[in-house]
Amino acid sequence: MTVEVAIALALALMLTAVAAVVVVRTRRVVATPTERAVHAALHTASSAARALRRGLDTDSAQTAAPYLRGLTVTRGLALFDGDGQLLALDPDDDALWQTDLVDTCTGTARDSIADQRRKLTSARPMTVVAQPLLTEGGDVLGALVVVTASTPGPGMLGAIGEVARYAASQIELAELDASRARLDRAEVLALRAQISPHFIYNALNTIASFVRTDPDRARELILEFADFTRYSFRAAGQYTTLADELRNIDRYLTLERARFGASLRVRLQVAPEVLNVVVPFLALQPLVENAVRHGLAGQGGGTVEIIARDEGTDCVISVEDDGAGMDPETLRAGPGDALADRSDQGAHVGLTNVDHRLRAAFGNDYGLVVETAIGAGTKVMMRVPKFRSGVHAGGGAFG
């Protein structure tokens, strides 16, 4: 046997073995008819959910209707909003959806919405079944209407009811998402309102004091103040990058240093790899304001230290002062209560706001953590994930 023949035989055996493995693996992935049916049903339900999670409107209804009809296995399906207005028909078949049938579906849907219960209407030789789309609390979101070739039995009616409940749950989740987004926007507005008016007043007074003695310095501070307020009140999303937050904190500290001079010392240590981490908008401002206030409480001024470090899948940000500190027992009331003086409700609202927004965005493991002791200063830490699905910086960079 020559070397060439030996090599050819070896290759043939190898290819045969590979082919056998491929055949075995292929046979393993072939599903049974039941498994294929379950997979198809889950895929159809998931496709409908993606559309309905945008809320119930004409576009989402038209996208979801074919998938919902696939789940009910009926001749036709229509979706109506909570006011009984027709949003979508499936299939797109003029021969099926003649005026009389559409009118019957609309009337049945409105009766179902009004009574909050299933309604059946004869449309010989077909039957119209309307099922209201209800929230867990009993509020009406709309109606799902199907057209069947004959009078449906209990099994079919039960299936139609389950599909309607599934659709309603997805629409309700969409409304909860919208409510959460509105709440987030309201919390940002509240946080903007809590930016200390004393700081604004003092910053303007400081700038005024430089107008005659150092006009160039006054001009620089005016620009810093303008950029600080423009960033804080910009029309942005609920989240931004750590780099943007730190840039605005630097403006704030520039204005405070102009006021306090050498008595306010600032240390900043930031790992470059965490600059693009997404954080809640204005999350650092209340922490730094409190650190400046507590850090300067003692005689001879104080130091504020801001550190952002990389910790695997998370970024840890800490703001620390070397002020008088406090009794750790006061922390039992929560970070907002602990750091807010009784005379300073703005600080309380700001810190509680940040703590709530962190937990809402990333989970309860990501709230504020406070370390303090009498005479040992105060350290406030926040941990944020480097990536979280659905959390993105909005509004773009601000220079």
N, C-alpha and C positions, 0 to 999 in steps of 0.2 A: 504493500500500500504506500503510495507516494504521500509526501507531506501535504500537497494540495488536496488530495482526496480525503485525508484525515481531517484537515481543516473544514472541508465542505460538510463532512459527516457531523462534525462537532457543531457547526452552525445550524445544520438541519435539526439536530436534537434539541439545541437551545431554543430555536424558534417554535418547535413542537411543544416544548415545556411552557414557553411564554403563552402560546395560544391556549393551552389547557388551562393555565391560570386565569387568563382573560375570560374563558368560557365559564369557569367556576364562579368567578366574581360577578360576571354578568347575570348568571342564574340566581345568585344570591340577592341582587338588587331588584329583580323582577318581583313586583308585589302581587298579592292575591287580588282578585276582583273587589273584595271587601275593602282591602287597604287602599286600592286605587280610588274607590268611591269616597272613602273617608278623606283622603288627601284632596280630592277634587272639591268636596264640600267645604273643607277648611280653607282652601285657597279662595273659593268663591266668597265665603264669609269675610275673609281678611280683605279682599278687594273692595267689598261693599263698605267695610269699616273705614278704610283709608279715605273714602269719599265723604262719609258721614261725619268723620271727626273734624271736618271743616265747618260743620254746622249744616242746617237744613235750608238750602236755597235752591234756585233753579239749576245752577251748575252742578252742585253736589248731588241733587236728586236725579238729574239726568245721567250722571256717571254711575250712581249706585243702583238705579232701577234694574238694569239688565242682570246684575248679580243677585239682587233680591228675588227677581223672578226665577232665576236659576235655582234658588233655594226652595221656592214654593212649588216649582214645576207646574205652573198654571198657564193658561192661554195668554193672559195679559196682566200687567201690573201698573198701577198708578200711584203717585205720591202727592199728597196735599199738605200744605202748611197748616198752622194752627188756626188760621182764619178760614180754612176751607178752600183756599185758592190752589188750583191745579199747578203742579210744578213739573211733573214728568210723566210720560207714557212710554211703556215698553211692551211689545216691540214697536218699531216705527212702521206701522202697517195701517194705511188708510182703510183697507178693506175691513179690518177689525174695529178700529176706533171711529165708527160712524157717529154722527152727532147724537143720535138717541142714546147710544151706549155711553158716550162721554157724559151726557147730562145725567144719566142714571147713576154713574159712578160718582159724579160730583154731589148729587143729592144724598146718596147713601153715605158718602164721606162726611158730609156736614151733619147728618143725623148722628153718625157715630161720634163725632167730635162733641156735639151738643150733649149727648147722653153718656159719653165716656164709656161706651160699651160696644161690642161687636154688633154689626147690622148686616142682614142678608136681604137682597132684593132680587126678584126674578127678572131676567132679561132674556126670555126664551129665544133659543134653546139653552142659553147660558145662565149662570148665576153670578151675581156681584156680591162679594164679601168685603166689608169695610172693617178694619181693625184700628182703633185709635192708638196713637203713639203716646204713651203715658210715661211720665217720670216716676221715680220711686215715691215721690210725694203726691202723685195723682194729678200733676199739672199736664195739660194737653199740649203736645208739641206738633201734632199733625195727625195724618191718617194714612195708613197703607191699605190700598184697595186692590183686590185681585179679581180676575174674571176666570171662572172655571167652566169647563165644557158641560158639566152636569152639577146637580146638587151635591155639594161636598159632604162627606161623612164626618164623624167625630175625629177620626185620625187626621184628615186633611185640615179641619178647622183648628185642631190643636197645633199642627205644624205652622199654619198661617199665624196663629197667635204667638208662637215662639219666635218666628222671624220678625214680627212686629215688635216684640219686646227687645229683641237683639238690636234692631235698628234704633229704637227709642233710647236704649242705653248708650249707644255710640253718639247720638245727637246730644244727649244729656252731658256726656263727657266733654263734648265740644263746647257746650255752654259753660261748663265748669272751667275749662281752659280759658275761655274768653273772660269769665269773671275774675279768674286769677290774674290775667293780664291787666284787667282794669284795676284790680287791687294793687298790683305792682306799680302801676303808673301813679296811683293815688299815694302810695307810700313814698315814692320818689318826690312827689310834690310836697308831701309833708316834711320830708327831710330837707328839701330846699328851704322851706319856711322856717326850719329850725337852725339854719346857719346863723350863728350868734349875731344879733343886731349890735351887741357891744363891740364885736370884732370889726364890723363895718364902720361903726362910728369912730372907733379908735384908729382904724386904718386911714380914714379920711383926715382925721386930726393930725396923724403923723405925717401924711403927705403935705398937708397945709403948713406944717412946721418947717418943712424943707424948702418951700417955695422961695423964700427970701434968702435963706442961708446957703442952700445948695440946689439951685434950679435944675441942674442935670440929674441929680439924684431924685428930685421930686418927679421929673419926667419919667424916669425909669420905674418908679413906684406906681405912677398912674397907669403905665402900660401893664405892669404886673397885676394891679387891682382890676383893670379892665378884662384881662385874660382870665383871671380867677373867676370873676362873676359871669363872664360869657360861657365858660366851661360849666359852671355849676347850674346855670339856667338854660343850657342848650337843649334843643329838641333832639333827644337821643333815645336809644333803646334803654332797657333796664339793666344792661350789662356793658362793661367796657374793659379795656385791657389794664393790667396792673401798671404798665408804662404810662398810660394816660392819667391814671389816678395819682401816681407818684409825681408826675410833672405838675399837676395842679396842687398837690401838697407842697411842692417846692415853692410855688408862687405864694401860697398861704404863709409858709415859714419865712419867706423873704420879707413879707410885710410885717410879720411879728418881730423879726430880728431888727427891722428898722425902728420899731417902737421900743423894744427892750434892750437893744444893743448887746453888749458882751454878757449880760446876765442870762441870756437864753443861748444855750449851747445845743447843737444838733449833730447827731451822728447818724449816718445813713450807710447801710450795708445791704446791697441787693445783688443776688446771683443773676447774671445776665440771662440764663436760660429760663427764668420765670417771668421775664418782662411781658411776654405775650399771653400769660395766664389770664383767663377771663374772671372778673370779680363783679359783684353788684355795683352799679353806679353810685358814687359818693359813699362807698363803704368805709373808706379810711378817714374821711374828714372828721366825723365825731370822735374817733379814737385819738387823733392827733390834737384836736382842740382840747380834749380832756387832759391829755398828757402835758400840754403847754400850761394849762391852768394849774394842775397839781404839781408839775415840775418847778413852777415859779413860786409855789406857796411858801417855801422855806426862805430863810435869809440867804442872801448871796446868790439868788437866782437858782437855776437848775438845768438839768440836761434831759433832752428827749432823744431816744434812740429808736430808729426804725430799721427793722431787719426783715428781709424777704429771702427765704432760703428754699432750696430744692430738697424735697424729701420723698424721693421715689415717684409715686403716682400723684403726690400732693405737693402743694406749695404752702409753706407756713409763713405767715406774716405776723410780726409782733411789733407793738408800740409800747415803749417803756419809759417811765419817768423816775427820777430819784427824789421825788417829793416825800411828803410825810407818811404816805401809805394809809392803811386803814385796818380795822379789826376784821380778820377773815370771816367772822361770824356774820358780818353784814352781807356777805356774798350769797347767803342762803336765799335772799330775796330775788336773786338774778342779777346779771351783769348790769342791766340798766339801772336798777335801784341802787346797786352798790356804788356805782361811779357818779351818780347824780347827787349833787347837794340838794337839800330840801328847797333851797332858794333858787335852784336852777332846773326847772322842769324841761328846758330845751335839751340839756344834756341827757336827761332821762329818756325823753322821747327818741332822740337820735340814736342812742346806743341800743335801746330796745328794738327800734326799727331795723338796725343793722343785723342784730341777732336773729330777728324773725325772718328777714330776707335771706340770710345765709341758710337757715334751716329749711326754708321753703324751696330754695333753689337746689340745694345739695343733700338735704337730709339732716336728721337730728344730730348726727355725729359732727356736723360742721358749724355749730353755733360758736359764739364768743366764749373764750376761756380767760378767766382773770386770776392772776397770782398777786398777792399783796400781803403785807404785814405792817404793823405799826412801826414807823421809822425806816421802812425798807423800800419805799416807793411802790409803784403799781405797774404791772405788766399785763397788757391785754393782747390776746393772740387770736387769730383766725386761721383756720385751715381750709383751703379750697382745693378741689381736684384740678389737675392740669387739664383734664378734658371731661366734659359731661354732655351727653347727647341732649340737644335741644337748648343748650345755653351758649349763646354766641354774643360777641361784642356788637353793639349797634351804634350807628351814627358815625362810624369812621374815626380815624385818628384826629386828634386835636393838637395842633402844635403850639 
